[in-house]
Amino acid sequence: MHRRVATALEMEATGKSSVHDLAFHCWMAGDLERASTFSRSAGDRAFALFAYREALTHYDRIRAANVPMSSEEAAQFDERRGRCLYNIGEAEEALRAYEAAREIHRSSGRTEEAARLSVWIGTAKWSFGHDAEAIAECRHALELLGDGCAAAFRANAYLGHFLLYRDKRAAFEHFERAERYTGPRATEDALVFHQCRGNAFAMNGNIEGATEDFRRAVEIVTARNDFSRAINYLGNLGLHLANLGERKRALGAFGEALALIERESIWDVNCAVFFRQFAWANVQFGDLRAAKPLIDRALTFDLDSPRLRCFAAQTAMIIGLRLLDDTLVSMADDRTLLEYALDVGNESMLVTALAFVEADLASGRTESGHAIIRRVVEACTRVQQDYDDQGTFVIVAQEGSDEDLVVARPFMQRFVDESHTLVAQAHLNLFDALVAVRRGEISTGKVFALEALVVYRALGWKWHEARCLELAGKVLEAMHAYGEAGDRRAQRRLEASLHPVNRRGRAASELTARESEIARLAADGKSNREIAERLSVSPRTVETHLATIFGKLGVKTRGELIARRREPASH
C-alpha cells in the first residue's frame, strides 16, 4: 500500500507537504534509496525555511538507515546536520557532527574543505562560549591554507571578530588580510566579511565603518533578490546604531526593513528577529508603547533557536515589567532559557539572563534575583568579551554584592575604553550613581546621575533620563519622564511616594511595626531567610513585606533602603 501511495504522490506536484509524505511512504515501503532522496529534499526545504528541528528529523532518518553515500556526500550530510544542531542549541552534538564532516574531508585529502570546516567549528565554539578554542580552530585553518584561498578569506574575517576582545590590533590585521585577498570570493564569504567587520566597527564606536559594511551586505543580497537577508542586515545595523545612540539613523534602517517586509510580503525567522530588534531599540529609546506591538509580533513566530528565544524573552520581560503587563512577563519568563543563557556563557547570552533578575525583583523573589546576578558575574570572569552596549549590567550596581561590583565595574569600564562612545560613558556614570546611593553617598550619586543625564537627554533616551532624574532627587521630573516613556511600574512607585496619605489617613510611607522591624533587619544586612528565622515567618512572607516596604518608601533595592534610613529625619 505504501509503495502505491508513494507512486501516486510522485506523479503529483512535489510541494513541501508532498515531498514529506513521499519520504514517509517510501520509508514505510522499505524503499531506502528513494526514501533517502525524498527525506534529504524535505530536510533541505525545511532547513531553507529555518525549520531546523523538522530538517533534523529528516536527516536523522537517513542517518539511522545507513544509506550508502560517497565520502563527499557523507561530509556534506554531517555538516548540514551540524548546522541544524547548532541552530537548536545542541552544542556538543553540533560539534561532533562538524568534526565528523571535517575528518571525512581530511582523510579524503580535501584540505581546503577540512579547513573550511575548522572555521565552522570555530564559529560554533565561539557561540557556545569557548573563545580560545574558536580562535585556535581558525588559526589552524590558516596554517593549512595560508591566505591564498576563499576559505582563508573567511577564516581571517572570523578571526578578526574573535580577536577583537583580546587584541584589537591583531583583529584588524586579520580584517586587512581578508581584504587583501584578490581571488574569487563566494557571495557567502563576502557577506561573512562585511558582517564580522561591521560588528567590529560597531563595538569600537566606528559608526561610519559599521554602516558602510552593513550597507554593502544589504546591496549584495538585494541584488540577488534575497530580501529576507536584507531585512536581517538592516535590523542588525539598526540595533547597533540604536545602542550607540544614533536614534535617527537607527530608525531609518528599521524603516527600510519594514518597507521591504510590506512590499515583499515576507514573514520568516529574519522578520521575527527584526521585530525583536526594533522592539529592543524602542526600549532603549524609552518608547515602551511603540515597543509593545513590535515584540507582540515577534513572538508570533515559533523560533527553533534557543539563542534567539533568549533575546526575545529578554525584550518581552523588560517591556512587560515596565508596562505592568503580567501576561507578557509570564509568557517570556521561561527558566529553561535562563539556564541555557548561563550555560552557554558568552557575553550576549549573559546579558539576556539579567532580565530574569528584574522579573524576580519585581515579584519579590530577591534572593533568586541575587543568585542569578552572582552566576552571571561569575561567568563573566571566564569570558574575554567586554561589551555591554545596552547598559544592562547597571542592574548589578543596583542589586549586586560588593564582590559582584568588583567584577562588573571593570567590565563596563573596558567597554568605555574600547568604544569611545558617549553612551558607554553614560552607562558607566549611571552605574557609579547607583553604587554611590547604595553606599549612602547621596551627593556623589547625584553628580554621577546628572553627568549621565546630559548624555541620555541629548540622545532622547527618555527612560534612562527618568532614572537619572530620580537618582538626582528630582522626583517630580522623574515621574513625568517615566510617564512619557510608558513605564507604569516606576511611575506608580513614585506617585506613591509623592501622595503620602492613604484611605485610612495614615501616611503612605508610614510602616507598620512589623514592616519597620523587617526594614531594620534588611538594612542591617540580614538575608530574607535570616529575617524569617528571626521572626518565625516564612521567607515568602518576608519577600511580600519587603515589596510593600519598598513601595511605601519609594525605593527599589536594599541599597536604597539603607541610604534612606541613613538620611536625616528632615529629608
PyMOL commands that set and color helices and strands:
alter all, ss='L'
color gray80, all
select helices_A, chain A and resi 2-11+16-29+32-48+52-64+71-87+91-107+111-127+131-145+150-163+168-180+187-203+207-223+227-243+247-264+269-285+288-298+306-323+326-332+335-344+347-362+366-380+394-399+402-419+422-438+442-459+462-471+475-485+488-498+513-523+528-535+539-553+558-566
alter helices_A, ss='H'
color red, helices_A
deselect
rebuild
show_as cartoon
